[in-house]
């Protein structure tokens, strides 16, 4: 057994992301374009593109938008040339923060990210400052009440690396980044559809925030997530309501 109110915290985070759905389309189009540029336009041979397209479909993105984003990535249509950049920094009380960006202007992006950190009580760090505190992996979260024994068996058979039952009864399945899609498909075939699944930077340890510090940390995270060039923000801070 591990964790605290993991289910509530992830549901809360997902709710905040859903509220920003308009921006989600822009982020997904960027990700599809970059994935196609780096690995080609065939989803059968490009797992990153396949995952990005699955996410776009889950958000009900029109298929024409998806096709055009792929064509921009492969050069069939003209488009902006995006570059991947990762920034690392510290939030309230030194909480670790990773900010992944796709940008066509690095000077603008670093200025915006630095301003977001500074304005809300954090500071931008150097490359490698906090990344070692996270694991790049696939994460699946199942609601309290899932059959633990059957899920454990199905997950291990699917090639998952770890299965963790949290104190609130929710169950996490962890896979390697590269096995995410195959584990997802195997679990669904076994009858287990996760409530939440993503390739993420999972913190190895977490710092719990509440009260005023929690509110400050949330403002910092919201400020970073709202930036146009930011794709994902990861943190080891857990903010309790």
Backbone bond lengths (Angstrom), bond angles and torsions (degrees), N, CA, C in turn:
res aa  C-N    CA-C-N  psi(-1)  N-CA   C-N-CA  omega(-1)  CA-C   N-CA-C  phi
1 X - - - 1.461 - - 1.522 109.73 -
2 X 1.336 115.80 140.35 1.464 118.59 179.87 1.521 109.18 -155.05
3 X 1.341 115.66 168.17 1.454 120.41 174.85 1.508 113.29 81.77
4 X 1.337 114.41 178.43 1.462 120.16 179.45 1.526 106.68 -124.15
5 X 1.341 119.05 -126.00 1.467 118.89 -178.17 1.527 109.38 -82.71
6 X 1.312 115.31 62.68 1.470 122.47 -176.25 1.520 111.22 -58.36
7 X 1.323 116.35 -45.05 1.460 121.09 -177.65 1.520 110.79 -59.48
8 X 1.328 116.58 -49.68 1.472 120.95 -178.83 1.522 110.94 -62.33
9 X 1.331 116.22 -41.65 1.463 119.78 -177.70 1.525 111.96 -65.90
10 X 1.325 116.25 -42.04 1.471 118.25 -178.64 1.521 110.56 -72.65
11 X 1.320 117.54 -36.78 1.460 120.18 176.55 1.530 110.21 -62.28
12 X 1.321 115.99 -40.68 1.462 121.47 178.93 1.528 109.98 -62.19
13 X 1.342 116.18 -45.29 1.447 120.94 -179.63 1.525 111.47 -64.20
14 X 1.349 115.40 -41.23 1.457 119.78 179.86 1.533 110.46 -65.31
15 X 1.340 116.24 -37.72 1.458 120.69 177.24 1.515 112.11 -61.06
16 X 1.326 115.74 -40.55 1.471 120.03 178.31 1.529 110.15 -66.01
17 X 1.331 116.74 -38.62 1.461 120.09 178.87 1.530 110.82 -66.91
18 X 1.340 116.51 -41.72 1.467 120.48 180.00 1.520 111.31 -62.04
19 X 1.329 115.97 -32.37 1.461 120.29 -179.60 1.524 111.49 -67.81
20 X 1.332 115.42 -18.46 1.474 119.98 -179.43 1.523 109.83 -105.74
21 X 1.327 117.31 35.66 1.464 121.46 -171.55 1.523 112.17 -62.09
22 X 1.351 118.00 -34.58 1.465 120.78 179.39 1.515 110.69 -57.00
23 X 1.323 115.19 -43.04 1.464 119.05 179.33 1.529 110.41 -73.20
24 X 1.321 116.74 -26.00 1.468 120.26 -179.39 1.527 110.79 -60.58
25 X 1.328 118.02 -38.35 1.459 121.27 178.06 1.522 110.50 -58.74
26 X 1.332 116.15 -47.18 1.469 120.88 -179.68 1.519 110.61 -60.50
27 X 1.332 116.59 -44.59 1.465 121.28 179.78 1.527 110.71 -61.81
28 X 1.325 116.33 -44.29 1.463 120.35 -177.04 1.526 111.63 -66.93
29 X 1.325 116.97 -39.20 1.461 120.19 177.83 1.524 110.07 -62.14
30 X 1.335 116.61 -42.27 1.466 120.44 176.80 1.528 110.79 -60.63
31 X 1.327 116.52 -46.50 1.463 121.06 -177.66 1.527 111.19 -63.82
32 X 1.333 117.40 -42.11 1.469 121.07 178.22 1.527 109.84 -61.84
33 X 1.341 116.26 -44.42 1.467 121.29 -178.97 1.525 111.12 -60.78
34 X 1.335 116.60 -47.32 1.466 120.94 -178.16 1.532 110.63 -68.38
35 X 1.329 117.04 -40.53 1.471 120.67 179.15 1.523 110.58 -61.51
36 X 1.338 116.64 -42.34 1.470 120.55 179.60 1.522 110.65 -68.25
37 X 1.316 116.31 -37.40 1.473 120.02 179.22 1.532 110.69 -64.18
38 X 1.334 116.57 -41.34 1.462 120.39 -174.88 1.526 113.27 -80.57
39 X 1.340 116.71 -35.18 1.463 118.90 -172.49 1.507 115.74 -122.97
40 X 1.350 117.25 5.39 1.463 120.19 -179.71 1.520 112.38 90.41
41 X 1.321 115.97 166.49 1.466 121.08 -172.61 1.510 115.74 -90.59
42 X 1.337 118.20 1.37 1.474 121.22 -179.35 1.526 109.36 -93.90
43 X 1.329 115.70 112.91 1.473 120.36 -176.52 1.520 113.02 -64.23
44 X 1.328 117.26 -24.56 1.470 120.39 179.84 1.525 112.00 -67.00
45 X 1.322 116.00 -23.98 1.468 120.32 -178.86 1.526 112.17 -116.35
46 X 1.316 116.79 10.32 1.464 120.95 -176.77 1.534 109.06 -137.66
47 X 1.339 117.51 86.32 1.470 120.46 -176.50 1.531 113.31 -59.05
48 X 1.329 116.72 -36.38 1.470 119.07 179.89 1.529 111.03 -63.22
49 X 1.332 116.26 -41.99 1.468 120.22 178.14 1.524 110.58 -65.89
50 X 1.321 116.01 -42.36 1.469 120.29 -179.69 1.528 111.00 -59.38
51 X 1.330 115.67 -42.76 1.461 120.43 179.50 1.532 110.81 -65.79
52 X 1.334 116.49 -42.17 1.463 120.38 179.72 1.524 111.20 -63.84
53 X 1.328 116.52 -40.53 1.469 120.23 179.20 1.526 110.78 -67.91
54 X 1.337 117.34 -39.53 1.475 120.75 176.20 1.527 110.86 -58.53
55 X 1.339 115.49 -43.93 1.475 119.70 179.02 1.529 110.68 -63.23
56 X 1.330 115.97 -41.95 1.463 120.25 -179.53 1.525 111.15 -63.14
57 X 1.331 115.79 -41.17 1.472 119.58 178.88 1.528 110.68 -66.40
58 X 1.344 116.05 -37.19 1.467 119.80 178.29 1.525 111.58 -63.28
59 X 1.344 115.88 -26.01 1.479 120.90 178.16 1.528 111.06 -92.51
60 X 1.355 115.87 8.80 1.474 122.02 179.79 1.522 113.28 61.34
61 X 1.319 116.41 36.16 1.459 119.84 176.07 1.528 109.10 -71.21
62 X 1.335 118.52 133.79 1.470 120.78 178.88 1.527 111.50 -57.96
63 X 1.341 116.17 142.29 1.470 120.28 -175.20 1.527 111.99 -62.88
64 X 1.338 117.74 -30.32 1.468 120.18 178.27 1.526 111.03 -63.53
65 X 1.323 116.62 -38.88 1.473 120.44 177.58 1.526 110.47 -61.72
66 X 1.339 115.27 -41.65 1.469 120.42 -179.64 1.526 110.04 -65.44
67 X 1.345 116.43 -47.80 1.471 120.45 -179.21 1.521 111.50 -60.39
68 X 1.323 116.52 -42.78 1.466 120.22 -178.87 1.522 111.78 -66.79
69 X 1.342 116.36 -36.91 1.469 119.56 177.58 1.527 110.52 -64.11
70 X 1.335 116.48 -40.83 1.471 120.24 177.42 1.532 109.86 -63.67
71 X 1.326 117.06 -43.28 1.469 120.96 -179.56 1.531 111.29 -64.29
72 X 1.324 117.14 -36.31 1.465 119.19 176.59 1.528 110.36 -65.80
73 X 1.319 115.83 -36.61 1.465 119.88 179.00 1.515 112.89 -68.12
74 X 1.340 115.99 -37.75 1.471 119.15 -177.63 1.529 112.07 -87.96
75 X 1.335 116.65 -2.75 1.467 120.26 176.52 1.515 114.39 90.99
76 X 1.346 117.81 2.74 1.471 120.41 178.12 1.528 111.26 -71.74
77 X 1.329 116.65 -26.35 1.467 122.01 174.04 1.525 108.00 -124.58
78 X 1.316 115.93 150.53 1.463 119.07 176.27 1.520 109.87 -71.03
79 X 1.319 115.53 146.36 1.463 118.67 179.55 1.514 111.12 -165.02
80 X 1.319 115.15 175.58 1.462 121.52 179.76 1.531 109.34 -74.77
81 X 1.312 116.72 144.41 1.467 121.38 178.38 1.528 109.22 -94.71
82 X 1.328 116.45 104.93 1.466 120.99 -177.81 1.529 111.47 -92.19
83 X 1.322 114.93 146.95 1.457 121.67 177.74 1.526 108.94 -120.66
84 X 1.336 116.41 139.88 1.464 120.67 178.44 1.526 109.97 -85.31
85 X 1.320 116.44 130.69 1.469 121.04 175.95 1.525 108.68 -138.66
86 X 1.315 115.69 139.69 1.466 121.54 175.41 1.531 109.53 -115.37
87 X 1.324 115.54 132.00 1.465 121.43 174.10 1.525 108.52 -115.01
88 X 1.315 115.73 146.13 1.458 121.25 179.49 1.524 108.84 -125.94
89 X 1.325 116.00 143.28 1.455 118.26 -178.62 1.518 112.09 -163.07
90 X 1.325 113.74 -168.12 1.462 121.37 -174.49 1.530 109.79 -127.68
91 X 1.328 114.86 138.65 1.452 120.45 176.31 1.514 111.04 -101.72
92 X 1.308 116.74 -150.42 1.461 122.48 -179.84 1.529 109.51 -61.55
93 X 1.324 115.50 137.51 1.478 122.10 179.87 1.532 112.70 54.80
94 X 1.318 116.80 27.92 1.464 120.53 175.61 1.516 115.06 78.81
95 X 1.343 118.43 13.68 1.468 120.87 178.47 1.531 109.84 -58.05
96 X 1.327 116.50 140.53 1.464 121.31 -177.48 1.524 111.27 -79.27
97 X 1.340 115.67 138.32 1.464 121.51 179.52 1.527 109.14 -137.21
98 X 1.337 116.22 132.47 1.462 122.71 173.31 1.524 107.59 -117.11
99 X 1.330 116.47 133.47 1.463 121.81 -179.04 1.527 108.49 -123.10
100 X 1.331 117.06 112.41 1.466 122.08 178.49 1.521 109.82 -97.12
101 X 1.335 115.99 129.42 1.459 121.22 -175.38 1.522 111.58 -126.15
102 X 1.324 115.33 154.14 1.458 123.35 165.91 1.523 105.75 -124.10
103 X 1.320 117.22 120.60 1.465 119.33 -171.98 1.524 112.55 -141.80
104 X 1.327 115.30 155.23 1.461 121.44 171.72 1.532 110.29 -107.31
105 X 1.351 116.02 7.19 1.468 120.20 -178.91 1.532 109.04 -153.47
106 X 1.339 116.37 92.96 1.471 121.25 -174.88 1.527 112.00 -61.94
107 X 1.336 116.73 -36.62 1.473 120.60 -178.39 1.529 110.57 -61.40
108 X 1.328 115.94 -44.77 1.463 120.38 178.49 1.522 110.99 -64.55
109 X 1.324 115.87 -43.63 1.463 119.89 -174.34 1.522 112.36 -65.52
110 X 1.326 117.44 -46.93 1.467 119.32 -178.77 1.528 110.54 -64.36
111 X 1.350 117.03 -35.89 1.467 119.88 177.80 1.528 110.53 -64.53
112 X 1.336 116.33 -42.66 1.476 120.68 -179.79 1.530 111.46 -65.71
113 X 1.343 115.64 -43.32 1.471 119.59 -179.21 1.522 110.47 -66.39
114 X 1.332 117.15 -44.51 1.472 120.44 178.98 1.529 110.43 -60.31
115 X 1.338 116.31 -42.49 1.468 120.68 179.46 1.527 110.45 -62.73
116 X 1.339 116.50 -41.27 1.470 120.39 179.23 1.516 111.80 -60.92
117 X 1.331 116.35 -43.03 1.468 119.92 177.02 1.531 110.94 -64.41
118 X 1.327 116.15 -51.99 1.472 120.62 -173.48 1.519 112.92 -63.72
119 X 1.326 116.45 -40.07 1.468 120.52 -175.52 1.524 112.35 -64.62
120 X 1.340 116.09 -30.16 1.463 119.38 -173.84 1.530 113.36 -114.54
121 X 1.316 116.08 27.49 1.460 119.37 169.35 1.511 116.27 87.86
122 X 1.332 117.34 14.71 1.462 120.61 177.12 1.508 110.34 -113.24
123 X 1.311 116.60 -171.81 1.459 119.96 172.36 1.516 111.30 -154.78
124 X 1.338 114.19 145.99 1.453 121.72 -179.13 1.520 109.37 -75.44
125 X 1.346 116.02 133.85 1.461 120.12 179.86 1.521 111.13 -103.99
126 X 1.311 115.89 -168.31 1.461 121.53 179.64 1.527 109.96 -96.24
127 X 1.339 116.47 168.77 1.472 120.91 177.15 1.524 109.56 -57.89
128 X 1.327 115.78 131.27 1.463 119.98 178.07 1.514 114.61 85.36
129 X 1.346 116.53 2.20 1.469 120.16 -175.73 1.527 112.36 -62.03
130 X 1.340 117.24 -40.11 1.470 119.38 -175.79 1.529 113.46 -130.92
131 X 1.332 117.94 -7.67 1.476 120.23 -174.62 1.529 112.60 -57.67
132 X 1.332 116.65 -30.26 1.472 120.08 -178.48 1.533 111.85 -67.08
133 X 1.322 117.01 -13.46 1.468 121.16 179.03 1.537 112.26 -85.02
134 X 1.341 116.61 -1.59 1.460 121.73 -176.01 1.526 110.43 -124.31
135 X 1.325 115.20 157.52 1.468 121.36 175.00 1.524 108.76 -119.27
136 X 1.334 116.31 126.87 1.468 121.09 177.49 1.526 107.54 -79.25
137 X 1.314 117.38 112.70 1.465 119.89 -172.21 1.523 111.14 -157.51
138 X 1.326 114.96 172.45 1.451 121.24 170.93 1.523 108.92 -91.76
139 X 1.332 116.22 138.73 1.469 120.78 -178.72 1.532 109.02 -130.47
140 X 1.320 115.88 129.68 1.466 122.21 176.79 1.523 107.45 -122.71
141 X 1.308 117.28 133.28 1.466 120.21 178.48 1.520 109.88 -118.78
142 X 1.333 115.35 128.41 1.464 122.06 179.88 1.520 109.39 -113.12
143 X 1.317 115.51 139.57 1.467 121.48 -175.55 1.520 111.48 -63.86
144 X 1.340 116.13 153.11 1.471 119.74 173.18 1.528 109.96 -53.05
145 X 1.330 115.53 137.65 1.464 119.49 179.88 1.515 113.52 108.50
146 X 1.336 116.58 -11.71 1.474 119.32 176.94 1.530 109.20 -65.10
147 X 1.320 116.28 148.50 1.468 121.51 -179.65 1.524 108.84 -70.99
148 X 1.324 115.87 103.95 1.461 121.84 -172.07 1.538 112.61 -60.83
149 X 1.326 116.57 -46.75 1.466 119.91 -176.37 1.533 111.91 -65.08
150 X 1.334 115.58 -44.87 1.467 119.54 -179.07 1.528 110.66 -67.96
151 X 1.335 116.53 -38.43 1.461 120.05 179.33 1.525 110.43 -66.54
152 X 1.322 116.41 -41.19 1.466 121.02 178.33 1.534 110.02 -59.59
153 X 1.321 115.69 -46.65 1.469 120.53 -179.42 1.528 111.08 -62.59
154 X 1.357 115.72 -45.04 1.469 120.19 -178.42 1.527 110.81 -66.14
155 X 1.338 116.28 -38.63 1.465 120.53 -177.74 1.519 111.29 -66.98
156 X 1.320 116.57 -45.17 1.457 120.14 -179.07 1.532 110.86 -66.43
157 X 1.340 115.16 -37.48 1.471 120.11 177.63 1.530 110.48 -65.87
158 X 1.343 115.78 -31.53 1.468 120.91 -178.39 1.523 112.34 -78.13
159 X 1.341 116.17 -11.07 1.464 119.22 179.41 1.508 114.03 99.79
160 X 1.347 117.42 15.80 1.468 120.49 177.85 1.527 110.43 -67.35
161 X 1.326 116.29 155.03 1.463 121.05 -179.10 1.520 112.78 -88.65
162 X 1.342 116.69 -31.24 1.461 119.24 -174.27 1.524 110.20 -157.93
163 X 1.310 115.90 151.28 1.461 122.49 173.91 1.522 107.03 -131.06
164 X 1.343 116.38 125.18 1.469 121.18 -175.49 1.521 109.34 -123.79
165 X 1.326 117.06 126.36 1.458 121.36 173.97 1.522 108.01 -96.08
166 X 1.319 116.45 121.27 1.465 121.45 -178.48 1.523 111.36 -85.08
167 X 1.318 115.05 163.56 1.465 120.52 -177.34 1.523 112.54 -59.60
168 X 1.342 116.68 -29.23 1.468 119.73 -178.26 1.530 112.44 -84.59
169 X 1.353 117.07 3.56 1.464 120.67 177.58 1.518 114.15 93.66
170 X 1.335 117.28 -11.21 1.462 119.23 176.42 1.537 109.04 -72.38
171 X 1.307 116.05 156.31 1.469 120.43 -177.13 1.524 108.97 -125.09
172 X 1.319 115.25 131.34 1.458 121.57 176.80 1.527 109.68 -106.32
173 X 1.311 115.59 135.72 1.460 121.50 171.72 1.524 106.83 -113.80
174 X 1.320 116.38 129.66 1.459 122.00 -178.80 1.525 109.15 -113.80
175 X 1.331 116.15 132.14 1.465 121.10 176.67 1.524 108.43 -125.92
176 X 1.330 115.60 168.29 1.460 117.95 170.98 1.525 107.53 -69.18
177 X 1.318 115.69 158.75 1.464 120.58 178.54 1.530 110.52 -57.21
178 X 1.328 116.85 -44.37 1.460 121.43 -176.28 1.518 114.27 -69.11
179 X 1.340 116.98 -25.14 1.469 120.95 -178.09 1.521 113.21 -94.20
180 X 1.334 117.78 2.86 1.467 121.12 -172.74 1.529 112.43 -53.18
181 X 1.320 117.13 -52.62 1.469 119.70 -175.49 1.527 112.62 -66.68
182 X 1.343 117.17 -39.80 1.469 119.30 -179.33 1.530 110.64 -68.59
183 X 1.337 117.25 -37.53 1.468 120.34 177.03 1.528 109.80 -66.67
184 X 1.310 117.02 -42.33 1.473 121.88 179.30 1.525 110.40 -58.43
185 X 1.330 115.63 -48.24 1.471 119.67 -178.87 1.527 111.47 -64.68
186 X 1.335 116.76 -41.08 1.469 120.29 -179.05 1.529 111.22 -66.16
187 X 1.320 117.19 -40.26 1.464 120.32 179.10 1.531 110.73 -65.99
188 X 1.334 116.16 -41.59 1.469 119.12 179.37 1.529 110.87 -65.39
189 X 1.333 115.70 -37.85 1.471 120.15 178.09 1.528 110.56 -64.01
190 X 1.340 115.66 -31.57 1.469 120.87 179.18 1.535 111.94 -82.90
191 X 1.354 116.22 0.45 1.465 120.27 176.88 1.521 114.79 95.14
192 X 1.330 117.30 11.59 1.468 120.48 -179.17 1.529 110.08 -112.27
193 X 1.326 115.64 106.36 1.471 120.23 176.09 1.518 107.87 -104.54
194 X 1.324 116.05 120.18 1.459 120.08 -177.32 1.528 110.74 -73.80
195 X 1.327 114.84 152.98 1.457 120.48 176.33 1.526 110.09 -77.38
196 X 1.313 115.54 -24.40 1.456 120.58 -173.55 1.522 107.15 -152.14
197 X 1.321 117.61 126.32 1.471 120.32 -179.76 1.517 109.04 -145.26
198 X 1.325 116.78 133.93 1.460 119.77 -179.68 1.527 109.90 -161.80
199 X 1.319 115.12 159.32 1.454 121.31 165.93 1.516 105.03 -89.71
200 X 1.312 116.86 124.52 1.460 119.85 -168.48 1.522 111.55 -142.19
201 X 1.312 115.09 172.42 1.458 121.88 167.51 1.524 105.53 -101.81
202 X 1.324 115.97 100.90 1.467 121.02 -174.44 1.529 109.80 -89.81
203 X 1.346 117.52 124.11 1.465 118.55 179.55 1.524 111.74 -65.86
204 X 1.324 116.46 138.86 1.463 121.61 179.17 1.527 110.93 -72.84
205 X 1.341 116.28 -33.48 1.466 122.02 173.57 1.516 107.28 -135.90
206 X 1.324 115.80 155.97 1.461 119.79 -177.04 1.521 111.37 -121.41
207 X 1.335 115.55 151.53 1.464 122.27 175.92 1.516 107.77 -115.61
208 X 1.318 117.03 122.27 1.468 121.27 -176.33 1.530 109.95 -88.39
209 X 1.332 115.23 131.29 1.462 122.22 177.69 1.522 109.67 -117.19
210 X 1.313 115.66 145.57 1.468 120.22 173.06 1.530 107.90 -148.93
211 X 1.328 115.87 172.11 1.466 120.11 176.24 1.515 113.16 61.04
212 X 1.333 115.44 -141.82 1.468 121.65 -174.78 1.523 112.40 -63.37
213 X 1.340 116.67 -42.03 1.467 119.55 179.16 1.525 110.90 -63.90
214 X 1.344 116.82 -38.24 1.462 120.89 177.50 1.520 111.22 -62.80
215 X 1.341 116.84 -42.79 1.465 121.49 179.39 1.530 110.64 -63.89
216 X 1.334 116.37 -40.83 1.472 120.60 178.85 1.530 110.90 -64.45
217 X 1.332 115.39 -43.58 1.463 119.71 -178.82 1.531 110.44 -64.62
218 X 1.334 116.73 -39.53 1.462 120.23 179.17 1.520 111.00 -64.15
219 X 1.334 116.94 -38.58 1.474 120.31 178.12 1.520 110.96 -62.49
220 X 1.324 115.88 -41.12 1.460 120.79 178.91 1.527 110.32 -62.78
221 X 1.332 116.60 -47.32 1.468 120.57 -179.59 1.531 111.22 -63.63
222 X 1.340 116.44 -41.80 1.467 120.51 179.02 1.525 110.98 -62.74
223 X 1.345 116.04 -39.85 1.471 120.30 -179.38 1.525 110.21 -63.51
224 X 1.322 116.83 -42.79 1.464 120.40 -179.93 1.530 110.72 -68.40
225 X 1.344 116.78 -43.47 1.467 120.29 -178.18 1.525 112.18 -65.12
226 X 1.323 116.87 -25.84 1.465 120.29 -177.01 1.530 113.29 -79.88
227 X 1.323 117.34 -10.57 1.466 120.34 -178.93 1.532 110.57 -69.45
228 X 1.324 116.06 138.75 1.465 121.04 -174.00 1.525 113.35 -60.63
229 X 1.330 117.35 -34.04 1.464 120.22 -175.43 1.528 113.62 -86.86
230 X 1.328 116.88 -6.02 1.469 120.85 -175.22 1.527 110.57 -86.31
231 X 1.337 115.63 128.13 1.457 121.72 177.28 1.525 111.55 -94.51
232 X 1.338 116.65 -48.51 1.464 121.46 -177.54 1.529 110.15 -142.63
233 X 1.326 114.79 146.31 1.470 121.06 172.73 1.521 106.96 -124.52
234 X 1.330 116.30 126.17 1.466 122.16 178.10 1.525 108.86 -116.49
235 X 1.318 115.84 144.66 1.464 119.21 178.75 1.528 110.38 -149.26
236 X 1.331 116.10 156.62 1.461 118.91 173.19 1.530 111.02 -94.78
237 X 1.337 115.98 8.07 1.461 120.88 177.32 1.518 110.04 -83.38
238 X 1.316 116.88 131.79 1.454 122.81 172.77 1.525 106.73 -112.26
239 X 1.319 116.86 118.01 1.467 120.68 -174.47 1.514 109.14 -101.74
240 X 1.325 115.97 115.10 1.464 120.35 -179.62 1.521 110.09 -88.49
241 X 1.320 113.48 141.85 1.473 119.57 -179.09 1.519 111.03 -73.42
